[in-house]
Amino acid sequence: METAAKPGAVHTAGVAGEGTAAAAQQSDKQVHPGADSKPKPVRARQDDKWKIFSGTANDALAKDVCSFLGLPLGQACISKFSDGETYVQIEENVRGADVFMVQPTCDPVDQHLMQLLLLIDALKRASARRITVVIPYFGYARQDRKDKPRVPISSKLVADLLTTAGADRALVVDLHAPQIQGFFNIPVDHLFASPVLVDYFRKKQFPDLTVVSPDAGGVERARFFAKKMESALAIVDKRRVEMDVTEVMHVIGDVTNRTCLILDDIIDTAGTLVKTCQALLEAGARQVYACATHPVLSGPAVERISQSGLAEVVVTNTIPLTDAGRNEPKIKVLSIAGLIGRAIQSIHEETSVSRLFL
């Protein structure tokens, strides 16, 4: 029986004394060229009981977070057996440590979720004092209720899996539905990327700005954003005709000769986004921008954005972009490493996380 990982194991590691510089240098190579400059790192810390690890889903973001906090990235080996089973090993002492495991469950979702579960179990069995899962993008969040007969509530199942594996608390960013926090039986800190996005668009100083919700479900999010931007609010009436296929009906609100900013949490196939942009332009909008926290960008998403009337699409680095996404000039990436880093520090120091909200 095979007892070790095959050659070519992926190591995610930070070297003591070189963690900050190495992480910053490595992340410069992986973040989209249009990304904002990274937050200024704090001085290096000496705390053997505070450790940050990462899976392979978004190690660039984890390195940026470590760079911001002045910590080295924890050493772990992640590989696969020849039959495809995932193999993980924590390669440093974590006994009694306050551990943060950074891993978005993005494409391939099931593989990254299994990695996360195995890493949590490994940390628990290595006697970590507390394990906090940092999930910048929480997969399966769109399956949060029974909207058809005989379907699962997948987001509840994933929450149970994380708890059973040994997670003590969770840190997530912009859940698709805020009530998913209630699916967890452990404490959940729910961050919003809006501070980063609001700061970016405030600097543009658009005259006659209208924040647009692409559907009725996102009205609360758009209203909050519009209040911070001191702008008007509009809603696009959307009807979903089948999975991943939507039909835009009409615009509720005046957008004539105004700059419109479409706000959403996820851009998946970009079908809704492009149709919303088209509806706004047909309603008389001067120009249309878009922003979202999670750039899933599956299928024809990048091509649709490229061929659309959108002036710019601003996203964060909760999910690493594909090559096509990185090469698309309309897509700009903002880093939320500082936001996540400050949240991790607050959790470790047992201080309030609410100060991070707008």
C-alpha positions, 0 to 999 in steps of 0.5 A, a space after each residue: 500500500 502506498 504510504 507517501 506522496 508521489 514526487 512533485 509535492 506542492 510545498 507552501 512555506 515561509 522562511 523565518 526572517 525572509 517571510 515578508 520579503 519573499 511573500 511580497 516578491 512572490 505575490 508580485 508575480 501572481 496578482 493581476 498586473 492591474 492590482 492596487 499596490 499591497 498594504 504596507 506590511 507591519 514589522 516582523 512578529 515573533 509569535 510561535 503560537 500564531 501560525 498561518 497556513 494555506 492550501 493550493 487554492 490561493 496561496 498568493 493571497 495567503 502570502 500577501 496576508 502573511 506579508 502584511 502581518 509580518 509572519 512567515 507562511 506555515 510549512 505544509 506539503 500537499 500532493 496526490 497519490 497516483 489514484 488522485 487521493 489528496 495527501 497533506 502533511 503539516 511540516 512544523 510544530 503546531 502544538 498549542 498554536 492559534 492556527 489560521 488556515 487560508 483556503 477559498 473553495 474555488 475551482 476545482 471546488 471539490 478538490 480544494 474543499 477536500 484539501 481544506 478538510 484534510 488540513 483541518 484534520 491534520 492540524 487537529 491531530 497535531 494538537 493545535 489549540 484553535 483552528 480558524 478556517 479563513 475562506 475568502 470564497 465559500 463554495 456551494 453558498 448558492 445552494 442555501 435552500 430547497 428551491 426545488 423538490 429533492 435537492 440538497 442544502 449544500 451550504 449547510 452540509 459544507 458547514 457541517 463538514 468543516 465543523 466535524 473536521 475540527 474547525 473551531 471558528 470561521 472567517 468568510 468574505 461576502 457570503 452569497 446569503 448572509 443567513 448562511 452564518 446560521 448554518 455553522 455551529 461555530 463562531 463565524 466572522 463575516 467580512 465585506 469587501 465593500 471598504 476596499 471597493 468603496 475606497 477605489 470608486 470614491 477616488 474616481 469621483 464620478 458625477 451623477 453616480 447610480 449604484 445598480 443592483 442586478 436583481 432584487 436579492 442584492 438590493 440591500 447590498 446595493 443600498 448600503 453601497 449607495 449610502 456610502 458612495 452618497 449616490 442614487 440607487 436603481 434596480 434591474 428586474 431579472 427573471 431566471 429562466 433556467 440554471 445560469 440563464 437569465 432574462 433582464 426585464 426592465 430598469 427600476 429607477 432613473 439612469 438617463 445620462 448617469 454613470 452606473 455602477 453594477 454591484 454584485 457578490 459573484 461574477 460567474 458566467 457574466 451572463 447577468 452582468 452583461 445583460 444588465 449592462 445592456 439594459 442600462 445602456 438602452 435606458 440611457 446610461 452614459 457609461 457602465 462600470 461593475 464591481 464584485 467580490 468574487 471573480 469566479 469567471 467560469 465558461 465564457 465569462 471573460 469573453 462576454 466581458 470583453 465584448 460588452 459595453 462595460 467600461 471596467 469590471 473591478 473584482 478582488 483577489 479572493 479567487 485567483 484569476 485565470 490566464 484569460 482573466 489576467 490578460 483582459 484589460 477591462 478587469 481590474 483586481 484589488 487586494 483584500 489581503 490587508 482586510 483579511 490580515 487585520 481580521 486575523 490579527 483581531 481574532 488572535 488578539 481577541 479584539 473586535 472585528 466590527 471596526 473593519 466594517 464601514 
